[in-house]
Amino acid sequence: MTTATARACANIALVKYWGKRAIAGNLPATGSLSLTLAALVTETRVEFDGALAADELVMDDAAADATRVTAFLDLVRARAGIATRARVTTRNEFPTASGLASSASGFAALALAATKAAGIALDPRELSRLARAGSGSAARSIFGGFVRMRTGDTDAEAYAEPIDSPLVDRVRMVIAIVGSGAPKTYASRDAMEHVAATSPLYPSWLVAVPRDLAAAEDALAMRATHAKAGDDAALRALGELAEANALAMHATAIAARPAIIYWQPATIALLAAVRTLRGNGRAAWATIDAGPHVKVLTTVDDADHVARALAGVEGVTATTISGPGEGARVIA
């Protein structure tokens, strides 16, 4: 096969990946834990064509710079023992490069489509490691539901794996888009390097994340005798931890010199709205990636109410309710 098409869902980290211990290979400085979301989908087609002199990339119906794609495809070509260039056509069903993890779903879909088109069969762990080379968070988008990322001591040990938790059937994520999903000012990769080099809070972040990760895994394993009571307690523990972890991540960025500030006025207003919802008895905990948008962890029962409340916040241009998404898959 020389052509394949794959779909992958973006994931939202509940315990954040923010910083690398090695730029080469995108080796993360800490572990992370995420939820793959069904509403954030990338579809990517890869066609190896001997007539091409260079790789070509069409992203969201427009020709784009293929530099990162070529570097990634070189890894696939090396595994397959080929030199053939490829035509890559990719489309995001959500805003690109705005803080909604489009690089995660993008490189996960590219990894699967490219290896399939090149005739390589990789097991999920190997595919996760390969996707990580394109984008650190892409390693997690190979899998559905809750996913943990392992740092390991070597390249071979840095991969993602799914976490089996009964909570996956009850959770929903409400995504509140700020500013119509316009591209963000600071690319995540550059921001991570700048924060690690200049923020006085960054060393404390590296100490805090392993504790948060262990606590999040404990929350997902929590189960009382009464199933719903156990789920509610687990979600509360996970939500409180996720919100605190996200705020700590942004604190490190704001403390960088000069500061990296992703938030807009609507971001702060959304955080206040989430606290109000919680005060009124709703399940609602916020998380924010490297962008202005706010994602709210909630339940099947409260998702509609939370979405309506967030849609009324000035500066919010769209809200989406998402359930957990499935892992990357070949569709053609």
FENCOR-V191000 format. One record per residue. N is the residue number from 1. RES is the residue in one small letter. PSI is psi as a letter, one per 30 degrees, with the letter a starting at -180 (NA if undefined). OMEGA is omega in whole degrees, -180 to 180 (none if undefined). D_CENTER is the distance of its C-alpha to the mean C-alpha in Angstrom with 2 decimals. Layout:
# FENCOR-V191000
[[N;RES;PSI;OMEGA;D_CENTER] [N;RES;PSI;OMEGA;D_CENTER]]
This chain:
# FENCOR-V191000
[[1;m;k;177;29.52] [2;t;f;-179;28.59] [3;t;k;176;26.26] [4;a;l;178;23.27] [5;t;k;-180;20.64] [6;a;l;175;17.33] [7;r;k;176;14.72] [8;a;l;180;11.10] [9;c;k;173;8.68] [10;a;l;176;5.18] [11;n;k;177;3.48] [12;i;k;-178;4.21] [13;a;k;174;5.66] [14;l;e;165;9.35] [15;v;j;-163;10.68] [16;k;k;166;9.09] [17;y;j;-175;8.97] [18;w;i;-179;11.37] [19;g;k;-178;14.03] [20;k;k;172;15.36] [21;r;f;175;18.57] [22;a;k;-180;19.24] [23;i;e;178;18.21] [24;a;k;179;19.58] [25;g;f;-179;17.29] [26;n;h;178;14.27] [27;l;j;-175;15.39] [28;p;l;178;13.50] [29;a;f;-180;15.95] [30;t;l;171;14.85] [31;g;l;179;13.18] [32;s;l;180;10.17] [33;l;k;-172;9.54] [34;s;l;173;6.99] [35;l;k;177;7.92] [36;t;k;-171;7.38] [37;l;k;-177;8.91] [38;a;f;-175;12.06] [39;a;f;-175;12.45] [40;l;j;-169;9.73] [41;v;k;170;11.35] [42;t;k;174;12.18] [43;e;k;-174;15.62] [44;t;k;177;16.99] [45;r;k;178;20.60] [46;v;k;178;22.03] [47;e;j;174;25.80] [48;f;k;-173;27.68] [49;d;j;-178;30.88] [50;g;f;-180;33.74] [51;a;f;-178;35.02] [52;l;k;176;32.16] [53;a;f;180;32.90] [54;a;l;177;29.32] [55;d;k;178;25.83] [56;e;k;179;25.11] [57;l;k;171;21.92] [58;v;j;-178;21.89] [59;m;k;-179;18.77] [60;d;h;174;19.10] [61;d;g;178;22.85] [62;a;k;177;23.54] [63;a;k;-176;24.35] [64;a;l;178;21.92] [65;d;k;-175;22.14] [66;a;g;-173;21.53] [67;t;e;-179;21.60] [68;r;e;179;18.09] [69;v;e;179;18.44] [70;t;e;179;21.88] [71;a;e;179;20.90] [72;f;e;180;18.45] [73;l;f;176;21.08] [74;d;e;177;23.62] [75;l;e;179;21.98] [76;v;e;179;22.30] [77;r;e;179;25.82] [78;a;e;178;26.84] [79;r;e;-175;25.96] [80;a;f;-178;27.79] [81;g;h;180;30.71] [82;i;l;177;30.68] [83;a;g;-175;30.81] [84;t;k;177;30.28] [85;r;l;-173;28.19] [86;a;l;172;25.74] [87;r;k;-178;25.04] [88;v;k;177;21.37] [89;t;k;-175;20.78] [90;t;k;-178;17.33] [91;r;k;175;16.55] [92;n;k;177;13.65] [93;e;g;180;14.65] [94;f;l;-176;13.05] [95;p;k;-178;13.42] [96;t;k;173;12.49] [97;a;h;-178;11.70] [98;s;g;-178;12.01] [99;g;g;179;9.07] [100;l;g;173;7.13] [101;a;h;178;4.44] [102;s;f;178;7.46] [103;s;f;179;7.78] [104;a;e;179;5.30] [105;s;e;-178;7.43] [106;g;e;-178;10.26] [107;f;f;174;10.92] [108;a;e;178;10.51] [109;a;e;179;13.01] [110;l;e;180;15.04] [111;a;e;-177;15.41] [112;l;e;-178;16.73] [113;a;e;-177;18.88] [114;a;e;180;20.30] [115;t;e;178;21.33] [116;k;e;-179;22.83] [117;a;e;-180;24.69] [118;a;f;178;25.91] [119;g;g;180;27.24] [120;i;k;175;25.19] [121;a;j;178;24.28] [122;l;k;174;21.62] [123;d;l;-174;20.88] [124;p;e;-180;17.33] [125;r;e;178;17.28] [126;e;e;179;18.60] [127;l;e;177;16.19] [128;s;e;178;13.24] [129;r;e;179;15.13] [130;l;e;179;15.81] [131;a;e;179;12.31] [132;r;e;-180;11.56] [133;a;f;177;14.48] [134;g;e;179;12.92] [135;s;k;-176;9.58] [136;g;e;-177;8.89] [137;s;f;178;5.28] [138;a;f;178;6.90] [139;a;e;-178;9.12] [140;r;f;-177;7.27] [141;s;f;172;7.06] [142;i;f;-175;10.78] [143;f;l;177;11.36] [144;g;l;176;11.59] [145;g;b;177;11.89] [146;f;k;-175;11.35] [147;v;k;173;10.31] [148;r;k;175;11.47] [149;m;k;177;11.20] [150;r;k;179;14.74] [151;t;e;-178;15.97] [152;g;l;177;19.41] [153;d;f;-179;22.30] [154;t;l;177;22.12] [155;d;e;-177;19.96] [156;a;f;-177;20.85] [157;e;f;-179;19.70] [158;a;j;-178;16.12] [159;y;l;179;14.19] [160;a;l;177;12.05] [161;e;k;-178;13.96] [162;p;l;176;13.93] [163;i;k;178;15.56] [164;d;j;180;18.34] [165;s;k;178;18.84] [166;p;f;-178;21.15] [167;l;f;-174;19.04] [168;v;f;-179;16.63] [169;d;f;-177;19.46] [170;r;f;-173;19.94] [171;v;l;169;16.64] [172;r;l;176;15.40] [173;m;k;174;12.93] [174;v;k;-177;14.73] [175;i;j;179;12.98] [176;a;j;-177;15.53] [177;i;k;178;15.53] [178;v;k;175;17.59] [179;g;h;175;19.77] [180;s;g;177;19.15] [181;g;g;179;15.76] [182;a;l;179;17.62] [183;p;k;-176;16.09] [184;k;l;-176;15.48] [185;t;e;-175;18.18] [186;y;j;175;16.48] [187;a;k;-176;14.09] [188;s;e;-176;11.48] [189;r;e;180;13.24] [190;d;e;-179;16.61] [191;a;e;178;15.85] [192;m;e;-179;14.80] [193;e;e;-179;18.08] [194;h;e;-180;20.09] [195;v;e;-180;19.06] [196;a;e;-176;19.74] [197;a;f;-170;23.05] [198;t;f;-175;24.33] [199;s;k;178;23.00] [200;p;f;180;25.53] [201;l;f;-173;22.98] [202;y;e;178;20.65] [203;p;e;178;22.81] [204;s;e;176;22.67] [205;w;e;-180;18.87] [206;l;f;178;19.09] [207;v;e;-174;21.62] [208;a;e;-171;19.86] [209;v;e;179;16.50] [210;p;e;177;18.26] [211;r;e;179;20.23] [212;d;e;-179;17.34] [213;l;e;179;15.69] [214;a;e;180;19.11] [215;a;e;178;19.67] [216;a;e;178;16.49] [217;e;e;176;17.58] [218;d;e;-180;21.03] [219;a;e;-179;19.99] [220;l;f;179;18.46] [221;a;f;-175;21.72] [222;m;k;177;23.88] [223;r;j;178;26.29] [224;a;l;179;29.58] [225;t;e;176;32.63] [226;h;j;-170;31.98] [227;a;e;-176;28.68] [228;k;e;178;27.71] [229;a;e;178;28.73] [230;g;e;179;26.60] [231;d;e;-179;23.54] [232;d;e;179;24.23] [233;a;e;179;24.70] [234;a;e;-179;21.56] [235;l;e;179;19.44] [236;r;e;179;21.29] [237;a;e;180;20.74] [238;l;e;-179;17.00] [239;g;e;179;16.76] [240;e;e;-179;19.05] [241;l;e;-178;17.24] [242;a;e;-180;13.75] [243;e;e;179;15.58] [244;a;e;-180;17.58] [245;n;e;179;14.82] [246;a;e;180;13.04] [247;l;e;178;16.56] [248;a;e;178;17.38] [249;m;e;-179;14.57] [250;h;f;176;15.86] [251;a;e;178;19.34] [252;t;e;-179;18.97] [253;a;e;-180;17.98] [254;i;e;-180;20.84] [255;a;f;178;23.19] [256;a;l;-176;22.61] [257;r;j;-3;25.69] [258;p;l;-174;25.47] [259;a;k;169;22.88] [260;i;j;-178;19.38] [261;i;j;179;19.19] [262;y;f;-172;16.42] [263;w;k;170;18.02] [264;q;l;179;20.52] [265;p;e;180;23.32] [266;a;f;178;21.57] [267;t;e;-180;18.67] [268;i;e;179;21.40] [269;a;e;178;23.19] [270;l;e;177;20.24] [271;l;e;178;20.01] [272;a;e;179;23.76] [273;a;e;179;23.52] [274;v;e;178;21.17] [275;r;e;177;23.73] [276;t;e;178;26.48] [277;l;e;180;24.98] [278;r;e;179;24.71] [279;g;f;179;28.25] [280;n;g;173;29.40] [281;g;g;179;28.23] [282;r;k;174;25.01] [283;a;j;-177;21.93] [284;a;j;177;19.47] [285;w;k;-173;17.15] [286;a;k;167;14.97] [287;t;k;-177;11.73] [288;i;k;176;10.89] [289;d;a;-177;8.37] [290;a;i;-178;10.23] [291;g;a;-176;12.08] [292;p;f;-173;14.65] [293;h;k;179;13.10] [294;v;k;176;13.35] [295;k;k;-174;11.68] [296;v;j;176;14.28] [297;l;k;-178;14.32] [298;t;a;-178;17.64] [299;t;l;174;19.82] [300;v;e;-176;21.21] [301;d;e;-174;24.38] [302;d;f;-171;23.16] [303;a;e;-179;20.43] [304;d;e;-180;23.01] [305;h;e;-180;24.71] [306;v;e;-179;21.64] [307;a;e;179;20.63] [308;r;e;-179;24.23] [309;a;e;-178;24.43] [310;l;e;179;21.41] [311;a;f;180;22.66] [312;g;f;180;25.81] [313;v;k;-179;24.39] [314;e;k;-179;25.73] [315;g;f;177;23.28] [316;v;k;-175;20.88] [317;t;f;178;21.07] [318;a;l;172;19.25] [319;t;k;180;17.82] [320;t;k;173;16.13] [321;i;k;180;16.22] [322;s;k;168;13.81] [323;g;l;177;14.51] [324;p;k;180;12.53] [325;g;l;178;11.79] [326;e;l;180;13.40] [327;g;l;179;12.63] [328;a;k;-178;13.14] [329;r;k;174;16.81] [330;v;k;-180;19.65] [331;i;f;179;21.42] [332;a;NA;none;24.21]]
